[in-house]
Structure formats: structure tokens, C-alpha cells
């Protein structure tokens, strides 16, 4: 099949480790390995249209600049798809719901079209207690819903998100987990060794520093953990953002833990290989999101055999069986994150990496997920 995947996040840009971009890369490579021809349509910071060939079966098409508005993005994606339709027999198109970037395509192209749910903007607004992230937020929310309603079918990586979408929008989604090539990610780490960016024992958080990612809850336990583990470091890897103007989350974390400032390490950005090195050398990876769809940080960490503590929401509870291949906690229960961190840092409770890796290989490896998705696509052609 000739399959088009849309992603405003360039999956092969070293500076872009976003969840949608990571999903697009993993799905494209999985579908390509299953003998499909995959065309990724994306945006890039440098203006101008170009096509890059990554393998015999993967073509990356730059449709425009990454600075485009959602309204402009869906139009340039439609123009690029019409161009590809003239060159190839396109069988299927998939787009994220995010920003309604596939709305013009599903409205104007007769090829089977699917929407992949990541986290709709209305749900982020709910988690952020009504905080507006964009000036045109109402219009974007409507674009996302319209695109989803008009799709031939939709998919959700987690049962949890699928149930929320069904309740709120009346759309029944097919649950297709995010795929990961377990052998490849471990091979990438072993074959491309990097010097560690951080030495000694550390607790690692990867993600944007923002409210919905649970960094406030994590900051509050730093002092308590330092009392029991005075040499441990806390590493925050991700872009900073505004907490309360002019205060940023980074400043808030530092000010709240001034006595332990030397134990706090902030890394604004890490490449793919730097991220793998950080994960493999961490004592514990913590993902304290107030709600999470299906975190690729969690999935990648588990695939590498790391010890992960994650909030018990969304795909986390589908990836992690508590105390067997990781630890779950409720971020709304006081003291529970501290308890889980101490439990995970206790060497006597150390999880066996081979068991952790196998748990991901059994359910979420590309060899398991891709045939499931391909069967779904074929049933809708």
C-alpha cells in the first residue's frame, strides 16, 4: 500500500522529540518494514518544499514552514497531498487530530482517511483548568472535532483516551497502541555510546516543564527525597515554560528547593541518542503527568529496561503493571509520589531489566502493533 502520514512535527528532525513526531517515525518505519510505501508530509523550520528519501520505502515531504498557523497548515498539507495523488496511487491517509491539520484533506479528498488521537486541545484545556494556550483556541478545538467526525475511522493509543473521546464526542475509536521497535532502540544505544551528561545517581524527568506534566508535584518532593538520599540529583530534561508571569517553571523549582540547588540539573534539549543515554544511566525515570495519553518517554524507558514511576492515568496503566515492570502512583494523593520514589530507589526492590523489556516486547513492539493496524486499514479500503 501507499500510505500517507501527516505530522506537523518533523519525525526526523534531531531538534524535535515531540510525541507526535516520535509516533510518526515509529509507525512509518514499522509500516515500511511490512513492505508498504510510506510518505510523511511534515513541516520544517527552513522554508521551501523538498523531498527527502530515508529508505527505499520512506519518503519525507516538507510541505512548508513550521511557523504556519493551524489554518495555513491544513491548506499546505492538502496541496502536497494533491501533488502526491497525481504521482502515486495513494491508498490511505492518517492525520493526528492535533490542531485539525487534516481537516481540509478529509473534507476534499475521497481517499480513506483516519484520525489518530494524541490529546485533543479541549482535553488539555480541561487538565489546565480552563487555561487558554492559543488566541484562536475555540476555532482549533472545532477543527479537531470536525476532522475526527468526518474520518472513516479513528484510533486511540490507549483505552482511557478512547473512552473519554467516546463520552465527549460520541466517536468510537479503535485502540491501537503506540508502537516501538524494541530491538532497534536497544541496538541504537549499544552501537552509539555517548559520554554521560550527568554523573552519579539521579532521578530523571523528561518533558516540557509545565503544569499538566506534573512538575509542580515533582518539585514538592525534592526536599523529602534529599533527606533520605542526600547525594541523589534531580535532572529535568525539557523546554522551560511560563508558570506565572514573569516566573518560569524552572525558576519555581529552583526557588522551592534553594538548599538543594546544586543537586538540580536542567537540560533544555537532548538529541535522540543523548536521551537514550540519560535514560540508561538514570536511577529512576519519573513521569508525574496529571493525565497522560500514551507517553513515548515511558514506552522508550521501559523498552530500555529502566525503572519507571508514572502517574496511573491513560496509557501508563496499560504499559505498567505496578511492581512488576514499573511503578504507578496517583499524583492527586499527597505523599504517594514520595513513597514510590523511595520504593524505586531501594535496591532490594530493583526491577529486573529483562522482565521490563519483555513486557514491552510482548504488547507494544512494532512486530505486534503494525500487523494489527495494517489489518484495520485494509478492512476500511
N, C-alpha and C positions, 0 to 999 in steps of 0.2 A: 504493500500500500504506500501511497504518497500521503504523508501526514504533515500538517502544518501546526506548529505550536507557537502561540503568541506569548511574549513576555516583555514588558517594558523594562525589566531588569535584564541586562545582558548576562547570560549564564557563563560566558567565557571571558568576562572582564575581571582581571585579578583584583580590582578595587571593589568588586561587588559580590558580597557574600550573603545577600538577602535570601529569604526563604523561597520566594517565587523563582528567583534565578537558579537557586540550587535545585529545586524541584524540576525545573525545565531541563537542566543539564542531565540530571539522573534519568528522567523519563526519556529524553531524546536518545541518550546512549543505550538505554535498555531496549527501546523500540528499534534502534538501528542494529543492535546485536541480534534482534529477532528478524532481520532481513527486510525491514521497512526502510523507505527513504524518508528522512525527516528534514523538514525545512523549518528553521526557527526564525521568526520575524521579531526583531527587537529594536531598541534604541541605543544610541551611543553618544557620549559627550561631544565627540568631534562631529561636526555637521557633514552631511553628504551621504549619499546612498552607496553601498558597496556590498558585495557578497564575499564571504569567506568560506572556504571548504575545509572542514575539520577532519573529515574522514570520507571514505567512499560513499557513506550513507547519511552524512550530516552536513547540511548547508546552513550557514548563518547569514541572514539578510538584514542589513542595517537599513531601517526604513526612514530614520530621521534622528533629530537631536533628542537627548534625554531630558531636555528642558521644556519639552512640549507640554501643554495643558492636557487634561483628560479628553477634552473636546477635540483637540487637534490630533492627539494620539490615535483615537479610533478612526479618524479620517485617513491618516497616512498609512495605518495598517490595512485599511480597506483598499487603498490604491496599490499597495505592494501585493496583496492577495490577488487582485485582478490581474496584475502583471504575471504572477506565478501561474494562475489558471490558464493564461494564454500559452505558457511554456510546457506545463505538465498536466497530467490527468490527476487532479487533486481529489483524494478520496474522503478526507476527514480533516476538520479543523477543531483545535481546542484553544480556549482562552481562559485566563483567570477572570474571576468576577471583579477583581480589584480595579477600581476607577472606571468600570464599564468599558474597558479598552476594546472589547469585541462587539460592542453594540451595533455599530454601523455595518459590521460584517454579517451578523446574524439577521439583520433587517434587510440586507440587499443581496446576499449570496445564497444560492439554493443547495450548496454542499452540506452534508450532515455536520452539525456544529454542536460542540459540548462546552459547557462552562465548568471550570474546576474551582471549587470553593477553597479559599485560603482563610481569610477572615473579613467578611463584609464590613464596610465602613460603619453601617448602623450599629453593628455589634461592638466595634471598637469604641464608638461614641457612648454606648451603654456602659462598657467597662470603665471608661474615663469619666463616668458620672456626668455625661452631657457636654463635656468639653468639646468645642469645635476645633478641628485641626485645619480646615480649609475654608476660605471665604465662600466658596460655592458648594459647600458640603451637602445641602439638600438636593441639588441637582445631581451630584455624583452618586448619592445614595439611590436616587431614582434610576440613574443609568445602570447601576449594578443590578438592581431588581429587574428592570426591563430585559436586560440581556439574559439573565437567568431564566426568566419566564418564557422567553422565546426560543430557548435552546432545545435541541432534540432530546437531550438528556443532560443531567448534571452529575458530578461526582464530588464526594467529600472524602478527605483522608481519614476522618475519624467519625465514629458513630455519634459522638457527642455533638459535633457541629452539624451533622446531618439531621439530628433530631431537633436542634434549635431552628435550623432553616425550615424544616417541615412545619414546625409550630408557628413560626413568624410569617413565612411567605407561602405556606401551603405547597411547597415543592418537595417531592420525594427524591432523595439523592441516592445514587449507588455508592457504597463505601468501597473505595479503592485506596489502600494505604499509600503513603509516600514511599517510593522505592529507594533502595540503596544497594550499591554493588559492594558487598562486604569484603570480598577478596581484593577488589581494586583499592578500597580505602586503606586497607592494611598494607597492601603492596606499595601504595604511594608513600606511606610513612616510612617503611623499611628501606625502600630504594632511594629516598631523597632525604637523608638525615640532615637536620639543621641544628645549629647550636641553640640550646635553650635560651629563651629570652628572660626567663626567671629561674633563679637557682633556689634550692631549699624546698621545704614543704609549702604548698599553697592551695587555697581554695579558689577555684576559677569560676567566674561568671562571664558568659559570652552573650552579647546582645546590646541593643541600644539602651542607654541609661534613660529610662522613662518610667512613668507611673505604672502602666499596665504590665510591665515586665517584672514588677515586684522588687525593684531595687531599694525602695524605702524599707520594706520588711527585712531585706538582707542587711542593710546598713544598721538597723536596730540591734542585730545580734552580734555585730563585730566585737563590741566590748566584752560580752559574755563569753565568747569563744576564746578571746585573747587571755582571759583569766585562767582558763584550763590548758590552753596551748599557746604559751607566750611567744614562741618562735614562728608560728604559722603566719603566712602572708595571705592577703586577700587581693586577687587580681581581677580587675574589671576590664574586660576587653570589648569595646564597642563605642559607638559615637555618643558624645555627650548631647544633652538637650536641656531646654529651659525647664526649671522646676517652678519657681515663682519669680517673675522678672524683678531684678536682673540676675537672680540666683539660678545657677545650673545644678543639675543632679550631682555632678562631680564635686562642686563646692559644698553642697549639702552633706554629702558622705564624709568629706574631709572634716568639716566643721563639727559634725556629730561625733567624730572619732579622733579628735585632735591628739589625744595622748598616744594614739597608735598610728599616727600619720606615716611613720617610716615603714609600717607594715602594709600600707595601702599602695597598690601599683595600678596605674591606669594606662591602658594601651588603646589608642584611638582606633587603630586599624591593624588587622593581621591578614596576610595572604592565606590562601587555602592551606599551603604547607606549614606556614607559621601557626595556623590554628590547630592543625593536627599535632604539632609538636607541643603546643600549650596543653592540649587535652591529654596527651600520653604522659606528660610529666606532672600533671596535677594530682594532688592527693584526693581531691573530690571536685566534681563539677556540680554546680548548683544552678538550677533553673526555677526561680521562685515566682513565675508569672501568676498574676491574679486570674488569668484564664489563658489557655494556650490551645491552638488548633492542633498542630502536629509538628512539633519543633524539630527542625533538622539538626540543631545543636545537640539535642537529646539523642536523636537517632544516630548521628555520627559518633557521639561519645560512647554509646552502648556498643556500636559496631566495632569500636576500637578496644572494647573490654574495660572501659573506665568505670569508676564508681560514680553514679549519678544520683543526685537528690532533686526531685522535681515536684511541682505542685500537682495535686491529684485531679487535674481537670483535662478535658479534651483528650488528645491523643496520648498524653503522658501516661494515663492509666491503662491505655491499650498496649503501650510499649513496655511498661514496667509492672512486674509482679513484685509487690513490696517484699523486701528482704531476700528475694530470690535472685533478681538480676538488677536491683536498684532499690531506691527508697522513695516513697511518696509522703507528702505532707499537705496539710490544709493551711494555706497562708493566712486564713482568717482566724485561725486558732492560736492564741497567744502562747508562745513558748514551744510550739511544735517544730518550727524550723531549727531552733537551737538544739532541741532533743535529737532531731535527725542528724544534724551535723556532728554532734558528739558521738552518736552511734556509728556514723560512717567513718569517723576519724579513729575509732577504736580498732586497732589492728586485729583483735580477736574476732571482730565481726566482718573482716575484709571479705568482699565477694570474690569468687573465683572468676578471673577474666574469661576463661574458656567457656564457662556457663553463660556469662553475659553475652559474649559474641554469638554463641549458638542460638540464644533466644531470639536474636535479631535475624540471623540467617534463616531460621525456620519460618518466620512470618513476614518479614519485610524485605528480604533480599530481592533484587531485581528479577532473579530467576523464578521467584514465586509471584511477584506482583504483576510483571509485564504480561504473562500469558492471560492472567485474569482480566487485565484491561483490554488486551487485544481482542479477547472473546466478546467483551462488551461492545467494543467499537464495531466489530463485524456483525453483531446482531442488530445494529442500527443503520447499516448501509442499505 
